[in-house]
Amino acid sequence: MSIQLKKGALQLCVLSLLSKTDMYGFELVGAISTHVAISEGTIYPLLKRIKDEGYVTTYLQESQEGPPRKYYSITSHGRTTLNTLEEEWNNLVEGINQILQQSRRN
């Protein structure tokens, strides 16, 4: 999968997960990596970028297992972006599936 396509898909995944509940970085890595092969080094730059763009905010929460954790929470701007990304993703997948079905018939 191309790097650009994977970056866009990962942003969609992160925003989608955060639309359900606030999560910390390592938790996001675990949730995504059960479905897509990623590393921590992929998620943290993405989290910084989407925070800088105003899609998420952060806060620290105490942890019983060590230092406080930085949690990410989706903003209203992030929810709007998520809706746009979902629509774009669905249109892309639908278009690709149509092409694949046509090529199978030929």
Helices and strands as residue ranges (DSSP letters): H 3-20, E 23-24, H 25-33, H 40-52, E 56-63, E 66-74, H 76-105
